[in-house]
Amino acid sequence: MTVPFHHPDDQLLIGYASGQERAGKSLLVATHLAYCPDCRQRVASYEALCGNWFEELPCAAHDGLDAVLDRMDSLLTAALAPPEPAPVEPPAAERTCGRLVPEPLRSWLPDAIDTATDDGSWREISKGVWLSGWERTLSGTTIRLLRMASDAPVPAHRHTADELLLVLRGAFRDEYGSYGLGDVAHYVAGTDHYARGASEEDCICLFLLDGDLIFLDEDGNPV
């Protein structure tokens, strides 16, 4: 099994472990965990840590609110330190086989959405780039699938809020690197961005968007 190279950042993992992350991003993180033993280990460490945080905090009545906040900051800093690596075998129920989309995402998708067919399941937004007809909104995050043909470019655009991609099949590349099965790409507000399919088969990604996209011309101006 190939281990992903690009992971959700620690803030997302901690938010997921503590149950405080928004539902859409939690779905992406949980699906990434099916591919990634390293992040499963990190989340397990954060879950254990979160359970002990309040036991370790000073008493607010005795030490004051500032002391409580300072202690919370120090615990968060400790949480961001990477744990010692250890091989972790994925549970049998979470192993991916062939092109099977892992849980929990699999339960959300129509049966045939993982196949790159043109039966109405996809809407072409530019040459060789499609969005799925399937769409969900969770806690203000729009969730769809993005499909890129080999070497097909997604039009250049600027983000007004977070965008996340999780590769479910194939690969793509952008200004920041190359992304394969299980990898996560995270773009924040104000980022100018393009992507291009980078595998012989179509690349399919879980696509999360918190706000609007502004498409750009060749000079980087809004169109």
N, C-alpha and C positions, 0 to 999 in steps of 0.2 A: 504494500500500500504506500503510495507517495504521500509524504507529509507536506502540508502547505508551507509556503515560504512567507506569505504575507498574512498577518493576523489582525483581528480587531485590537484596537489600542487598549491599554490597561483600564482606562476610565470606563469603556464599554464592558469589559469583563467584570470589573468590580460592580458596576451598576446591575449587570445580569445576576451576579452572585448574590447581591443584597436584595434583589427583587425590586429595585428602584428604577430600572431602565424601562423605557417606553416599549410597548408590546411589539411594535414592528421590528425594532432593532433587536429585541430579545429573540424573535423568531429567527433572524439572520444569525445571531450569535449561537443559538442552540443548534442550528443546522451546521454551522462551521465546526462545532464541537464534534459532530459525527465524523468529520474528516481528520481532526487534529488532536492527537494525544497530548501534545504540549499544552494546548489551551485547556483541555479537560483537567490536566493536573493543576494549572494555575487557578481555574475556577474552583476546584475542590479546596485549594489552599485559601482562597478568598472567602469561600463559604464558611470554612472553619474559623477564619479570622473574624468575619462579621458577627458570628455567634458569640465571640468573646469580647467584642469591643466594649459593650456597655458594662461588663464586669470589670474591665480594666480602667474605665473612666473614673476620675476623681468625683467625689460627691459634690454636686452643684451647690447645695446649700452651704457646704463647708468651705469650698475652694473658690466659688464664684464662676460665672459663666465664661469669663476669659480663660480661666484655667482649663475648663472643659473643652473649649474650642481649640486651645493649644494642644491638648492631649489628643484630640481627634485628628489634628493635622499631623502629629508625629506618628500616629497609628496608620494613617493613610500613606505617609512616606514609606513606612516599613512595608506596607502592602504592595507598593509599587516595585520593591526590590524583587528581581526574578528568583523563583524558588530553584532549589537544586534540581537539575534535570534527572529524570528517571524514566525508563521505558514503560509505557502504559499501553496495554493491548486494548483496542476498542471492544466494548461489549458486543456479543454476537448479533444482537438485535439492531445494532447501529452500523454494522459494516455495510459498505456500499458494494454492489456487485454490478459490473458492466455499467450501464447507463441509468441504473436505478437511482432516483433521487432519495436521499436519506430522510428519515424522520428528524424533526417534526414537520418539515416542509411537505413531505410526500402526502400527508393527510389533507393538506390545504389545496392541492392541485387537482385539476381534472385528470382523468386517467391517461389521456394521450398527450398531455402538454409537453412532455419531455422529448417528443419526436419532432424533428424539424420538417413538418409538413405544411402545405399551403391549403389547408382545408377550412380556412376561416378562423383558425385558432390564433393567427398572427396578423398584425396590421403593419405594412411596410411604411416606415417614416422617412427613409432615404434609400438609395440604391444599396441593396444587400444588408439593410438594417431593419429589424422588425421589433415591435412591442407586442406582447401577448394580449389577446382579447380578455384573458383572465386578469382581474384586478381586485385588490382588497385595500381598505383603509383601516389602519389600526392606530389609535391614539394620535391622529393627525399625520401619520406617515403613509404615503401611497406605496403600495407593493405590487410590482408586476414582474414579468420576465423580459429580459432584453436578449435579442438574438442577433449575432453578427456573422455574416459569411466571411470566408477566408479573405483577408486583406481589405475588407469593406470598412470604410471609415464612418464612425459616428460624427455628425457635424459638430464643429467646434462650438463650445457653449460655456457660459459662466454660471456658477451656482449661486443662488440666493440663500441657500440653507444646505444642510448636510445631504450628501448623496453617498450611498454605499452599494457596492456590487460584490456578490459572492459567486464565484465561478462554479457552475454545476456540470459543465461539459466543455471540452475544447480549451481555448486560451485566447487572451487578448493582450495587447500592449498599449501603453500610453506614454506620456512625457516622463513618468516616474519609474517605469520598469515593465516587466512582463508578468502576467498572472495566469496561473493554471488551476487545475482542479482543487477546489477547497479554499483558494486564496481569497482574501478580502481586500478591496480597494475602498478607501474612505476619503472623500473630498469635502472640504468645509466651505462655508459661505465665502464668496469672493474669489474662489478658485476658477481660473480659466482652464479648460480641459478638452481633450479629444481622446478617442479610443479607436482601436482598429483590430479587427479579427486577426488572430495570429496562429491559427491551426488549420489543418487541411479540412477538418469537419467544422460545421458551424459552431461558434461559441455561444453558449446559453448561460446567462447570469440571472440570479435573483437581484432585482433592481429596487432599491428603496430611495424614496425622495421625500424630503421634508418640506420643500418649497418649490418655487417655479425655476425653470431654466431660461436663460437669456441666450439665444443663438447669436453667433458672431460671424462677421464676414472675414475675408482673407486678411484684413488689416487689424482684426481684433475689435471691430466696432459692432455694437448691437445692430441686428437687422430686424 
